[in-house]
Amino acid sequence: MALLLGVTAATFAQSKANVTLQGNVYKALPKKDTATAKPTGRYYVDRKGQMWPVFESNTGKLFALRTSAAGKQYRYYIKPSADTIDFEGN
């Protein structure tokens, strides 16, 4: 019974508002930029020899910002080995 009550309560829970009422007009709230990334100054070189800039996400993951053949940018997450993470002076 308690499980059913918990599932029912979660189903009817309200999400955060995305608009605000100003007079008779609903105005959209500005989106928060949660996907901020810091450039590392390093580059990822793929098998074809192309260089892509490497960024660090706000969660600490490293990714290369690549561009597809169709022109869309996407994140290619990389997992460096432990001995290449700390390369001071390179």
Distance bins in CASP14 RR format, pairs under 12 A and 6 or more apart:
PFRMAT RR
TARGET T0000
AUTHOR 0000-0000-0000
RMODE 2
METHOD distances of the structure
MODEL  1
1 7 0 0 0 0 0 1 0 0 0 0 0
1 8 0 0 0 0 0 1 0 0 0 0 0
2 8 0 0 0 0 0 1 0 0 0 0 0
2 9 0 0 0 0 0 1 0 0 0 0 0
3 9 0 0 0 0 0 1 0 0 0 0 0
3 10 0 0 0 0 0 1 0 0 0 0 0
4 10 0 0 0 0 0 1 0 0 0 0 0
4 11 0 0 0 0 0 1 0 0 0 0 0
5 11 0 0 0 0 0 1 0 0 0 0 0
5 12 0 0 0 0 0 1 0 0 0 0 0
6 12 0 0 0 0 0 1 0 0 0 0 0
6 13 0 0 0 0 1 0 0 0 0 0 0
7 13 0 0 0 0 0 1 0 0 0 0 0
16 29 0 0 0 0 1 0 0 0 0 0 0
16 31 0 0 0 0 0 1 0 0 0 0 0
16 32 0 0 0 0 0 1 0 0 0 0 0
17 26 0 0 0 0 1 0 0 0 0 0 0
17 27 0 0 0 0 0 1 0 0 0 0 0
17 28 0 0 0 0 0 1 0 0 0 0 0
17 29 1 0 0 1 0 0 0 0 0 0 0
18 26 0 0 0 0 1 0 0 0 0 0 0
18 27 0 0 0 0 0 1 0 0 0 0 0
18 28 1 0 0 1 0 0 0 0 0 0 0
18 29 1 0 1 0 0 0 0 0 0 0 0
18 30 0 0 0 0 0 1 0 0 0 0 0
18 31 0 0 0 0 1 0 0 0 0 0 0
18 32 0 0 0 0 0 1 0 0 0 0 0
19 25 0 0 0 0 1 0 0 0 0 0 0
19 26 1 0 1 0 0 0 0 0 0 0 0
19 27 1 0 0 1 0 0 0 0 0 0 0
19 28 1 0 1 0 0 0 0 0 0 0 0
19 29 1 0 0 1 0 0 0 0 0 0 0
19 30 0 0 0 0 0 1 0 0 0 0 0
20 26 1 0 0 1 0 0 0 0 0 0 0
20 27 1 0 1 0 0 0 0 0 0 0 0
20 28 0 0 0 0 1 0 0 0 0 0 0
20 29 1 0 1 0 0 0 0 0 0 0 0
20 30 0 0 0 0 0 1 0 0 0 0 0
21 27 1 0 0 1 0 0 0 0 0 0 0
21 28 0 0 0 0 0 1 0 0 0 0 0
21 29 0 0 0 0 0 1 0 0 0 0 0
22 28 0 0 0 0 0 1 0 0 0 0 0
22 29 0 0 0 0 0 1 0 0 0 0 0
32 58 0 0 0 0 0 1 0 0 0 0 0
33 58 0 0 0 0 1 0 0 0 0 0 0
34 57 0 0 0 0 0 1 0 0 0 0 0
34 58 1 0 0 1 0 0 0 0 0 0 0
34 59 0 0 0 0 0 1 0 0 0 0 0
35 55 0 0 0 0 0 1 0 0 0 0 0
35 57 1 0 0 1 0 0 0 0 0 0 0
35 58 1 0 0 1 0 0 0 0 0 0 0
35 59 0 0 0 0 0 1 0 0 0 0 0
35 61 0 0 0 0 0 1 0 0 0 0 0
35 63 0 0 0 0 0 1 0 0 0 0 0
35 65 0 0 0 0 0 1 0 0 0 0 0
35 75 0 0 0 0 1 0 0 0 0 0 0
36 55 0 0 0 0 1 0 0 0 0 0 0
36 56 0 0 0 0 1 0 0 0 0 0 0
36 57 0 0 0 0 1 0 0 0 0 0 0
36 58 1 0 1 0 0 0 0 0 0 0 0
36 59 0 0 0 0 0 1 0 0 0 0 0
36 60 0 0 0 0 0 1 0 0 0 0 0
37 53 0 0 0 0 0 1 0 0 0 0 0
37 54 0 0 0 0 1 0 0 0 0 0 0
37 55 1 0 1 0 0 0 0 0 0 0 0
37 56 1 0 0 1 0 0 0 0 0 0 0
37 57 1 0 1 0 0 0 0 0 0 0 0
37 58 1 0 0 1 0 0 0 0 0 0 0
37 59 0 0 0 0 1 0 0 0 0 0 0
37 60 0 0 0 0 1 0 0 0 0 0 0
37 61 0 0 0 0 1 0 0 0 0 0 0
37 62 0 0 0 0 1 0 0 0 0 0 0
37 63 1 0 0 1 0 0 0 0 0 0 0
37 64 0 0 0 0 0 1 0 0 0 0 0
37 65 0 0 0 0 1 0 0 0 0 0 0
37 73 0 0 0 0 0 1 0 0 0 0 0
37 75 0 0 0 0 1 0 0 0 0 0 0
37 77 0 0 0 0 0 1 0 0 0 0 0
38 53 0 0 0 0 0 1 0 0 0 0 0
38 54 0 0 0 0 0 1 0 0 0 0 0
38 55 1 0 0 1 0 0 0 0 0 0 0
38 56 1 0 1 0 0 0 0 0 0 0 0
38 57 0 0 0 0 1 0 0 0 0 0 0
38 58 0 0 0 0 1 0 0 0 0 0 0
38 59 0 0 0 0 0 1 0 0 0 0 0
38 60 0 0 0 0 1 0 0 0 0 0 0
38 61 0 0 0 0 0 1 0 0 0 0 0
38 62 0 0 0 0 0 1 0 0 0 0 0
38 63 0 0 0 0 0 1 0 0 0 0 0
39 52 0 0 0 0 0 1 0 0 0 0 0
39 53 1 0 0 1 0 0 0 0 0 0 0
39 54 1 0 0 1 0 0 0 0 0 0 0
39 55 1 0 1 0 0 0 0 0 0 0 0
39 56 0 0 0 0 1 0 0 0 0 0 0
39 57 0 0 0 0 0 1 0 0 0 0 0
39 62 0 0 0 0 0 1 0 0 0 0 0
39 63 0 0 0 0 0 1 0 0 0 0 0
39 64 0 0 0 0 0 1 0 0 0 0 0
39 65 0 0 0 0 1 0 0 0 0 0 0
40 52 0 0 0 0 0 1 0 0 0 0 0
40 53 0 0 0 0 1 0 0 0 0 0 0
40 54 1 0 1 0 0 0 0 0 0 0 0
40 55 1 0 0 1 0 0 0 0 0 0 0
40 56 1 0 1 0 0 0 0 0 0 0 0
40 57 0 0 0 0 0 1 0 0 0 0 0
40 60 0 0 0 0 0 1 0 0 0 0 0
40 61 0 0 0 0 0 1 0 0 0 0 0
40 62 1 0 0 1 0 0 0 0 0 0 0
40 63 0 0 0 0 1 0 0 0 0 0 0
40 64 0 0 0 0 0 1 0 0 0 0 0
40 65 0 0 0 0 0 1 0 0 0 0 0
40 78 0 0 0 0 0 1 0 0 0 0 0
40 80 0 0 0 0 0 1 0 0 0 0 0
40 85 0 0 0 0 0 1 0 0 0 0 0
40 87 0 0 0 0 0 1 0 0 0 0 0
40 90 0 0 0 0 0 1 0 0 0 0 0
41 51 0 0 0 0 0 1 0 0 0 0 0
41 52 0 0 0 0 0 1 0 0 0 0 0
41 53 1 0 0 1 0 0 0 0 0 0 0
41 54 1 0 0 1 0 0 0 0 0 0 0
41 55 0 0 0 0 1 0 0 0 0 0 0
41 56 0 0 0 0 1 0 0 0 0 0 0
41 62 0 0 0 0 0 1 0 0 0 0 0
41 64 0 0 0 0 0 1 0 0 0 0 0
41 65 0 0 0 0 0 1 0 0 0 0 0
41 90 0 0 0 0 0 1 0 0 0 0 0
42 51 0 0 0 0 1 0 0 0 0 0 0
42 52 0 0 0 0 0 1 0 0 0 0 0
42 53 1 0 0 1 0 0 0 0 0 0 0
42 54 1 0 1 0 0 0 0 0 0 0 0
42 55 0 0 0 0 1 0 0 0 0 0 0
42 56 0 0 0 0 1 0 0 0 0 0 0
42 62 0 0 0 0 1 0 0 0 0 0 0
42 63 0 0 0 0 0 1 0 0 0 0 0
42 64 0 0 0 0 1 0 0 0 0 0 0
42 65 0 0 0 0 0 1 0 0 0 0 0
42 78 0 0 0 0 1 0 0 0 0 0 0
42 80 0 0 0 0 1 0 0 0 0 0 0
42 84 0 0 0 0 0 1 0 0 0 0 0
42 85 0 0 0 0 0 1 0 0 0 0 0
42 87 0 0 0 0 1 0 0 0 0 0 0
42 89 0 0 0 0 0 1 0 0 0 0 0
42 90 0 0 0 0 1 0 0 0 0 0 0
43 49 0 0 0 0 0 1 0 0 0 0 0
43 50 0 0 0 0 1 0 0 0 0 0 0
43 51 1 0 1 0 0 0 0 0 0 0 0
43 52 1 0 0 1 0 0 0 0 0 0 0
43 53 1 0 0 1 0 0 0 0 0 0 0
43 54 1 0 0 1 0 0 0 0 0 0 0
43 55 0 0 0 0 0 1 0 0 0 0 0
43 62 0 0 0 0 0 1 0 0 0 0 0
43 64 1 0 0 1 0 0 0 0 0 0 0
43 65 0 0 0 0 0 1 0 0 0 0 0
43 66 0 0 0 0 0 1 0 0 0 0 0
43 78 0 0 0 0 0 1 0 0 0 0 0
43 90 0 0 0 0 0 1 0 0 0 0 0
44 50 0 0 0 0 1 0 0 0 0 0 0
44 51 1 0 0 1 0 0 0 0 0 0 0
44 52 1 0 1 0 0 0 0 0 0 0 0
44 53 1 0 0 1 0 0 0 0 0 0 0
44 54 1 0 1 0 0 0 0 0 0 0 0
44 55 0 0 0 0 0 1 0 0 0 0 0
44 62 0 0 0 0 1 0 0 0 0 0 0
44 63 0 0 0 0 1 0 0 0 0 0 0
44 64 1 1 0 0 0 0 0 0 0 0 0
44 65 0 0 0 0 1 0 0 0 0 0 0
44 66 0 0 0 0 1 0 0 0 0 0 0
44 75 0 0 0 0 0 1 0 0 0 0 0
44 76 1 0 0 1 0 0 0 0 0 0 0
44 77 0 0 0 0 0 1 0 0 0 0 0
44 78 1 0 1 0 0 0 0 0 0 0 0
44 79 0 0 0 0 0 1 0 0 0 0 0
44 80 0 0 0 0 1 0 0 0 0 0 0
44 84 0 0 0 0 0 1 0 0 0 0 0
45 51 1 0 1 0 0 0 0 0 0 0 0
45 52 1 0 0 1 0 0 0 0 0 0 0
45 53 0 0 0 0 0 1 0 0 0 0 0
45 54 0 0 0 0 0 1 0 0 0 0 0
45 64 0 0 0 0 1 0 0 0 0 0 0
45 66 0 0 0 0 0 1 0 0 0 0 0
45 78 0 0 0 0 0 1 0 0 0 0 0
46 52 1 0 0 1 0 0 0 0 0 0 0
46 54 0 0 0 0 0 1 0 0 0 0 0
46 64 0 0 0 0 1 0 0 0 0 0 0
46 66 1 0 0 1 0 0 0 0 0 0 0
46 67 0 0 0 0 0 1 0 0 0 0 0
46 76 0 0 0 0 1 0 0 0 0 0 0
46 78 0 0 0 0 0 1 0 0 0 0 0
48 66 0 0 0 0 0 1 0 0 0 0 0
48 69 0 0 0 0 0 1 0 0 0 0 0
50 64 0 0 0 0 1 0 0 0 0 0 0
50 66 0 0 0 0 1 0 0 0 0 0 0
50 67 0 0 0 0 1 0 0 0 0 0 0
50 69 0 0 0 0 0 1 0 0 0 0 0
50 76 0 0 0 0 0 1 0 0 0 0 0
51 64 0 0 0 0 1 0 0 0 0 0 0
51 65 0 0 0 0 0 1 0 0 0 0 0
51 66 0 0 0 0 0 1 0 0 0 0 0
51 67 0 0 0 0 0 1 0 0 0 0 0
52 62 0 0 0 0 0 1 0 0 0 0 0
52 63 0 0 0 0 1 0 0 0 0 0 0
52 64 1 0 1 0 0 0 0 0 0 0 0
52 65 1 0 0 1 0 0 0 0 0 0 0
52 66 1 0 1 0 0 0 0 0 0 0 0
52 67 0 0 0 0 1 0 0 0 0 0 0
52 68 0 0 0 0 0 1 0 0 0 0 0
52 73 0 0 0 0 0 1 0 0 0 0 0
52 74 0 0 0 0 0 1 0 0 0 0 0
52 75 0 0 0 0 0 1 0 0 0 0 0
52 76 1 0 0 1 0 0 0 0 0 0 0
52 78 0 0 0 0 1 0 0 0 0 0 0
53 62 0 0 0 0 0 1 0 0 0 0 0
53 63 0 0 0 0 1 0 0 0 0 0 0
53 64 1 0 0 1 0 0 0 0 0 0 0
53 65 1 0 1 0 0 0 0 0 0 0 0
53 66 0 0 0 0 1 0 0 0 0 0 0
53 67 0 0 0 0 0 1 0 0 0 0 0
53 73 0 0 0 0 0 1 0 0 0 0 0
53 75 0 0 0 0 0 1 0 0 0 0 0
53 76 0 0 0 0 0 1 0 0 0 0 0
53 78 0 0 0 0 0 1 0 0 0 0 0
54 60 0 0 0 0 0 1 0 0 0 0 0
54 61 0 0 0 0 0 1 0 0 0 0 0
54 62 1 0 1 0 0 0 0 0 0 0 0
54 63 1 0 0 1 0 0 0 0 0 0 0
54 64 1 0 1 0 0 0 0 0 0 0 0
54 65 0 0 0 0 1 0 0 0 0 0 0
54 66 0 0 0 0 0 1 0 0 0 0 0
54 75 0 0 0 0 0 1 0 0 0 0 0
54 76 0 0 0 0 1 0 0 0 0 0 0
54 77 0 0 0 0 0 1 0 0 0 0 0
54 78 1 0 0 1 0 0 0 0 0 0 0
54 80 0 0 0 0 1 0 0 0 0 0 0
54 84 0 0 0 0 0 1 0 0 0 0 0
54 85 0 0 0 0 0 1 0 0 0 0 0
55 61 0 0 0 0 1 0 0 0 0 0 0
55 62 1 0 0 1 0 0 0 0 0 0 0
55 63 1 0 1 0 0 0 0 0 0 0 0
55 64 1 0 0 1 0 0 0 0 0 0 0
55 65 1 0 0 1 0 0 0 0 0 0 0
55 66 0 0 0 0 0 1 0 0 0 0 0
55 73 0 0 0 0 0 1 0 0 0 0 0
55 75 0 0 0 0 1 0 0 0 0 0 0
55 76 0 0 0 0 0 1 0 0 0 0 0
55 77 0 0 0 0 0 1 0 0 0 0 0
55 78 0 0 0 0 0 1 0 0 0 0 0
56 62 1 0 1 0 0 0 0 0 0 0 0
56 63 0 0 0 0 1 0 0 0 0 0 0
56 64 0 0 0 0 0 1 0 0 0 0 0
56 65 0 0 0 0 0 1 0 0 0 0 0
56 75 0 0 0 0 0 1 0 0 0 0 0
56 77 0 0 0 0 0 1 0 0 0 0 0
56 78 0 0 0 0 0 1 0 0 0 0 0
56 80 0 0 0 0 0 1 0 0 0 0 0
56 85 0 0 0 0 0 1 0 0 0 0 0
57 63 1 0 0 1 0 0 0 0 0 0 0
57 64 0 0 0 0 0 1 0 0 0 0 0
57 65 0 0 0 0 0 1 0 0 0 0 0
57 75 0 0 0 0 1 0 0 0 0 0 0
57 77 0 0 0 0 1 0 0 0 0 0 0
57 78 0 0 0 0 0 1 0 0 0 0 0
59 75 0 0 0 0 0 1 0 0 0 0 0
59 77 0 0 0 0 0 1 0 0 0 0 0
60 77 0 0 0 0 0 1 0 0 0 0 0
60 78 0 0 0 0 0 1 0 0 0 0 0
60 85 0 0 0 0 0 1 0 0 0 0 0
61 75 0 0 0 0 1 0 0 0 0 0 0
61 76 0 0 0 0 0 1 0 0 0 0 0
61 77 1 0 1 0 0 0 0 0 0 0 0
61 78 0 0 0 0 1 0 0 0 0 0 0
61 79 0 0 0 0 1 0 0 0 0 0 0
61 80 0 0 0 0 0 1 0 0 0 0 0
62 75 0 0 0 0 1 0 0 0 0 0 0
62 76 0 0 0 0 1 0 0 0 0 0 0
62 77 1 0 0 1 0 0 0 0 0 0 0
62 78 1 0 1 0 0 0 0 0 0 0 0
62 79 1 0 0 1 0 0 0 0 0 0 0
62 80 1 0 0 1 0 0 0 0 0 0 0
62 84 0 0 0 0 0 1 0 0 0 0 0
62 85 0 0 0 0 1 0 0 0 0 0 0
63 73 0 0 0 0 0 1 0 0 0 0 0
63 74 0 0 0 0 1 0 0 0 0 0 0
63 75 1 0 1 0 0 0 0 0 0 0 0
63 76 1 0 1 0 0 0 0 0 0 0 0
63 77 1 0 1 0 0 0 0 0 0 0 0
63 78 1 0 0 1 0 0 0 0 0 0 0
63 79 0 0 0 0 0 1 0 0 0 0 0
63 80 0 0 0 0 0 1 0 0 0 0 0
64 73 0 0 0 0 0 1 0 0 0 0 0
64 74 0 0 0 0 1 0 0 0 0 0 0
64 75 1 0 0 1 0 0 0 0 0 0 0
64 76 1 0 1 0 0 0 0 0 0 0 0
64 77 0 0 0 0 1 0 0 0 0 0 0
64 78 1 0 1 0 0 0 0 0 0 0 0
64 79 0 0 0 0 0 1 0 0 0 0 0
64 80 0 0 0 0 0 1 0 0 0 0 0
65 72 0 0 0 0 0 1 0 0 0 0 0
65 73 1 0 1 0 0 0 0 0 0 0 0
65 74 1 0 0 1 0 0 0 0 0 0 0
65 75 1 0 0 1 0 0 0 0 0 0 0
65 76 1 0 0 1 0 0 0 0 0 0 0
65 77 0 0 0 0 0 1 0 0 0 0 0
65 78 0 0 0 0 0 1 0 0 0 0 0
66 72 0 0 0 0 1 0 0 0 0 0 0
66 73 1 0 0 1 0 0 0 0 0 0 0
66 74 1 0 1 0 0 0 0 0 0 0 0
66 75 1 0 0 1 0 0 0 0 0 0 0
66 76 1 0 1 0 0 0 0 0 0 0 0
66 77 0 0 0 0 0 1 0 0 0 0 0
66 78 0 0 0 0 0 1 0 0 0 0 0
67 73 1 0 1 0 0 0 0 0 0 0 0
67 74 1 0 0 1 0 0 0 0 0 0 0
67 75 0 0 0 0 0 1 0 0 0 0 0
67 76 0 0 0 0 0 1 0 0 0 0 0
68 74 1 0 0 1 0 0 0 0 0 0 0
68 75 0 0 0 0 0 1 0 0 0 0 0
68 76 0 0 0 0 0 1 0 0 0 0 0
78 84 0 0 0 0 0 1 0 0 0 0 0
78 85 0 0 0 0 0 1 0 0 0 0 0
79 85 0 0 0 0 0 1 0 0 0 0 0
80 86 0 0 0 0 1 0 0 0 0 0 0
80 87 0 0 0 0 1 0 0 0 0 0 0
81 87 0 0 0 0 0 1 0 0 0 0 0
84 90 0 0 0 0 1 0 0 0 0 0 0
END
